Amino acid sequence: MRVRPTFAPHQNHPTVLLPKPIRRYVDTFRGLPRTVWKLALVMLINRSGTMVLPFLTVYLTHELGYTLAQAGWVMTCFGIGSLGGAWLGGKLTDRIGPWTVQLGSLSLTGFLYLSLMWVTDLWAISALVMATSLVADTFRPANLTAISLYTSAENRTRSLSLIRLAVNLGFSAGPAAGGFIAAHFGYEWLFVVNALTYMVSAVFFVLALPRDDDAARSVAAPEDSDGPVLRKASVWADRQFVWFIFFLLLNLVAFLQLLSTVPVYLRSVLHYSEDTIGLVMAGNGLLIVLLEMPLIYWLEQRFPAMGLMVGGAILIGLAYVGFLLPLWHVLAVVWWVVLISVGEIINFPFSNTLAMERAPAHMRGQYMGLYTMMFSVSFILAPLAGTWIADHFGFGALWWTALLLSLASAAGLYRMWRSGRFPARAGV
């Protein structure tokens, strides 16, 4: 068991002047590599422009007049492109290095988002959305690989949480601003702003981060250079890791209703405006910004990672119960935001760490590619299944399905944990 490093500030350190709760919050960020902070800033700039995806289903149904099923097909095309991008990104990362892949993805995705504003034909939108997500998601396995190279076992989970904090801080601002822009200036401006943030983040990436991928590898801790499955010829040969990915996928299909059917439910059933939907989505990001680092700091040495993931999966499922109960709509939405946010906080950072630390050094791109492909497959299944169930059986049936998927995920992860077939704690 690792001993937690203490972060007691020197008496002359500036944080000593802060109130104790704020000082404790700030101290959870200390000791992280400078390069990780730069990567986090890239993600903050990039995700602050996240406006198209949260409103794409609403844009297609309410602005362009397509049916919910047709909008679900477009979102499925996003997932198909994302799947291809995850696979391609993993392969390219192992071949040419994470820096080049990340820069290429950021640069090209901005132009693709900009081109979406001029397309209205369903098939053309589907094809362009697929191309956009393919290029965009080559970034993710490269980014995860870069983080694994810049960090050690002692700070990896907190480093991942810092990246997630930046993503969610941007995500809390992006949809809120996007709702305001869509309501007052028109949906076409969502594509413009989303594209600009990709381009700006690409410029900052070039200026702030080292170009040499070998230099990045040199900062990885020697003891982390090889994972526990070094003899595997392919990531698919690691059957326990594949099962781990499968159980996470079940929970992700439930979780990602957040980006497909929940906005439509808020608009069509609860009659929320775009402004209000943006604020609801921003609430998820804001809670993660406020709670994730302190919770991770407190939890990571007290509870097994797999046990935390089981609890997170259950909370994500229970979030949708709020929409099933006869509650005042505001209370139901608050219930959903709080539970899905806390479930996300105690599930995803530890799944990232376990996947990252299981990978041998020479196959990190493949492992991170498969991990990212899990998200991509869920981007295919979540909107396709979610919109179909809502269309044919109603939203109530959809929320029950999300609950059952999350409970099945929790049961599978619990069985792996108790059988000892997968590391129960990150780094073991």
Helices and strands as residue ranges (DSSP letters): G 14-17, H 20-27, H 34-47, H 52-58, I 59-63, H 68-96, H 98-116, H 122-136, H 139-150, H 156-184, H 188-208, H 213-218, G 222-224, G 235-237, H 239-255, G 256-259, H 261-268, H 274-299, H 305-319, H 321-324, H 329-345, H 348-358, G 361-363, H 364-393, H 395-419
